[in-house]
Amino acid sequence: MVQEQLIQQCKKGDRKAQKELYDRYSNALFGCCLKYAPNYQEAQDVLQDSFITIFKKVGQFKGEGSFEGWLKRIAINTALQQYRGKKVYQLEDHSLIADEVMEVEDADALGMQDLLEMIHQLPDRYRLVFSLYTLDGYGHKEIAEMMEISEGTSKSNLSRARQNLQQMITEWREKNASNAG
């Protein structure tokens, strides 16, 4: 079924079309959910909640922009809503933070799986900001609005996430160097 037809059928509540939409986009959205959830099981929960929202709101998609982008935005917002609702993270507000934050060095030497595991080890507040900024390309103003925090807090949390990742990468590099020698 062509994407436009699929969307129209989903707007009508067609279960077969909803299943096809799920089958077509669930893998991509699950990857998105994994970036924001602290573990695999919670990412599955976020994915399911995202599709419930998608099926309820598919009538609001106007055909402007990418449908997959619209779906990913719902998944990200669903993940953030779960964290806001659970009060899982406490955000530190540091209004005086430099716009320039250090880049994570040696990240290319890691495999993607190793890097994702390190990202998942970050505290929730850091992981969410890091994922939104670095992996999904949102700016600090957008992140602040999405997470209901200040821009300074977003910048601070990104900086701390990068520092933590840098430390993890350094430890990983040292461990692998000692194993190789």
Secondary structure by P-SEA (a helix, b strand, c coil): ccaaaaaaaaaaccaaaaaaaaaacaaaaaaaaaaccccaaaaaaaaaaaaaaaaaccccccccccaaaaaaaaaaaaaaaaaaaaccbbbbbbcccccccccccccccccaaaaaaaaaaccaaaaaaaaacccccccaaaaaaaacccaaaaaaaaaaaaaaaaaaaaaaaaaaaaaac
